[in-house]
């Protein structure tokens, strides 16, 4: 299934006593990969694995090695001898368990991508797990989508889409009036993060990640706001002076979707038909 270079890399790392388990995450784990996808390999440590040891192991199977990048997580970014790109991402079971507990049990909501870690942990493919520690982790958090988390995600993100004086809707409008294209872009990104977080929560589906998010939303979420794809394309392609009606339509459609499927007491009655603003 995997190349000789990939398999040898996993075998070399699996032999290290500091490693509890190794899993494959990302698009290659769930079958959404394309020609540009790399291998996202999560290495769960029980003790530090030195940079020198990691480099020695990777040198046996990689033609290019960029060690110890810490922009987001601790990673080694490499190219295997067969040309495939691979990211070795270092983490540990206790920290991951704490993250999962915070989200799924405590119901802690973020501003966009709240449940991305949940999707990654639960959907990763096990490559090495001799003690069953990763299987235990998955078993512990394999549960129906928690309703309190769902409500928290909707409440927190909806405030920044619409109801707060700091809402992205108002901030986008102000940025347009200032003719500040950089700020418009930044606020649209924040707007979309919260927009997608609500859609996935309404559908009780964990967020997959940043890549192909529009396509995966259509594939994984049965309930979508009216004109979902059309509005996304308009938001990202129209001149900035023309996007506020699109933003307003996206917010209004999502509002009525929330009333239908999420939190019916959150909003007052409106003259517009609920059915006109959702699509299944």
N, C-alpha and C positions, 0 to 999 in steps of 0.2 A: 504493500500500500504506500509506504514511504520509501524514499531513496536510501541507498546504502550509506551515504554521507550523513543523512538525518538519523538513521537508525544507530549508526556508530556513535554519533554525538550523544544520543540518549543513553546508550549503553555505558559510555565513559563516565557520564555524570551519575548514573544510577549506582555505580560502584563506590561512590564517595559516602563515607559514614555520616557526613554532615547533612545529607539530603534525606528527608523523610519520604517525599513523593515528587513526581513530575507529571504535569498534565499539559495537554495542548488546548489552548484557548483560541479565541478570535474566529475569523471567518472560516478558516480551514477545519475547525472543530465542528462547525454546524453546517458546512456545505454551501456557504455563501461566498466562497473565495472566487477570485478571478486571476487573470495573468499577472496582476500587480500585487497580489496578496503575498505576505510573508508568513513564516511560522512564528506564532506567539507561544513560546514555551515557558510555562510558569514552574519555577524550581522552588519547592518548599523546603526551607532549611530548618534544622534544629540547632545549628551552631554556625558561626561565620565560615564561609568558604572564601579563602583569600583570593585576591585579584591574580596573584601569581599562579595559583592552582587552576583557576578558571581559564587563564590565558594558555597555560600548558595543555589543558584538555582540548580547548577550542582550536589550538594550533594543529591538531592532528586531523581535523576535518574541514577547516575553513581556510579560504584563500584571502579573506579580509577580516580583520577584527578591530572593532572600536570598543574599548573596554570602559566599563563603569560609568555609563551615562546616567545622570541622576536628574534629568529635566523633569520627569514625572515619577518614575519608579527607578529602582536600581536595575540597570540593564546592561547587557553586553550585546551590541548590534553587529551582526556578522554576515558574511556571505559564505555559504558552503562551497566546497570544491566543485559541486555540480552546478553552481550558479544561483541556487535558491537562497533567498534572504531569510535569516533566522534571528529572532530576538529572544535572548535568554533573560527572563525577568525573575528577580529573586524576591521571595516573600516568605511568610511562615504561617503555619496553621493557626496559632493563637491570635495573631493580629487579624487574619481573615475571618476567623470565627467572631471576633469582637465587632468587625464591620458588619457582618451579616446579622448579628444579634441587634445591633443598633438600628438597622434598617427594618428588618422583618418583625422583631419582637418589640422593640421600643417605638417603632413607627417614625423614625427620624426622617423627615423629608428634606430634600435639597432643592436647589433651583436648577432643574434640568438634570437628566441622567441619574435620577435618584437610585433606580434599581439596576443600574448597569453592572455593578459588582455581583448582584444576585444572579443575573443572567449568565455572566461569565463563569462563576463558580459552579452553578448547577448544570451548565451545558458543556463544560470542558470534557475532553476525552482523557481518561487516565492512561498514562504511559508507564508509570512505575509507582507502585503503592504497596510494598511488601507487607506493611503492618495494617493496612486497611484504614489508615488515618483519613485519607481523602474521602473514601467511601463513607466513613462515619460522619464527616462534615456534611456531605451531600444529604445523607439520610436525616441528619438533625434538622436541616432547613428545607427539606422537601415538604411543603405545606401549601394549602390553598392561599391565594393572594390575600394577605391580611386586610380586612376592611378598614381598620383604624389607620393603616399606612396609606391606603387609597384615599381616604378622606383628607389626611394631612397633606398629601401631595397636591390634591386639587385645591385646597384652601390656600396653601402657601404660594403656589405658582399662579393661581388666579389673581391674587392680590397684585402681583407684579405685571400681570397682563392687562388688568383693567381697573380695579377698584382703588388702588393706592395712589396717592399723589406722586409717588415715585414710579408709577407704572411705565412699562416699556412703551406702551401706546402713547402716553404723553411725552415721554422722552424722545421718541422718534419724531413726533410732530414738532417739538421744539428744535431738534437738530436740523430738520428740513428748513424751518423758518430761518435758522442761522446760516443756512447753506454750508453746513459742516458735514461733508460727505463721509469723512472718517468716522465721526460719531454716529451718523445714521447707520453705517455698516455695523458698528459695534453693538448698537442697541437692537438691530434686527437679529443679530446672532443670539443675544440674550432672550429676545422675544420668542424665537423659534425653540430654544432650549426648554423654556417653560411650556410652550404650546405642545411640544411633543411629549413632555413629561405627563401632562394632563391626559392626552389622548391614550397613552399606554396605560395609565392608572385607571381610566374609565373602563378600559377593556380588560382590566386585571391581567395584564401582560407585562413582563419585565422588559425594560428598555435594552435593546441589543448593543448599542454603541453608536459611534458617530457616522460610520461609513454606510452608504446606501440606505440612509434612514427613511427617506420617502418611500422607496420601494419596499422595504421591510415593514413599514407601517401598514401599507396597503395589504401586504401578504399576511401579517400576523394579527391585525386589528379588524374585527368584524364591523365595529361602529366607527364611522369617520364623519368629521364635519362636512357639510355640503361644500362642493367645489374644492375639495381638499387639494388635489393635484394642480388644478388650474390656478388657485390662489397662490400656492407655493411658487409656481413658475412666474407669475406676475410680480410677486414680492421681490424676487431675485433678479428680474430682468427689466422692469419698467423704470423709467427715469424717476428720480427721487421725488419730484413734484407730483407724481401720479400714484404714489403707493399708499397714501393714507386711506383712501376708500377701500383698498385691498386689506389693509390692517384691520380696519373697522369691520369688514365683512367676515374676516377670519375670527375675530373676537366674538362677534354676534353669533356666528354659527356654532362656535364652541360653547358659548353661554347656554344655548338651548340644548345642546348635546348634554351638558352637565345637568340641566333640569330633567332631561329624559332618563339619563342613565346613572347619574352620580349623586347629586345633593339637591333634591327637589325643593328644599326650603331655603336655599341660598339666595334665590332671586325672586323678585316680585313678578306678578303677571305682566305680560307685554301684549301689545296689539298684534304682533306678528305671529303667524302660525308656527308652532313647534315643528310640525312635519316639514315645513319649507326649508328648514335650516339643518337638517341631518340627512345623511345617506347611509345605507347599509350595504 
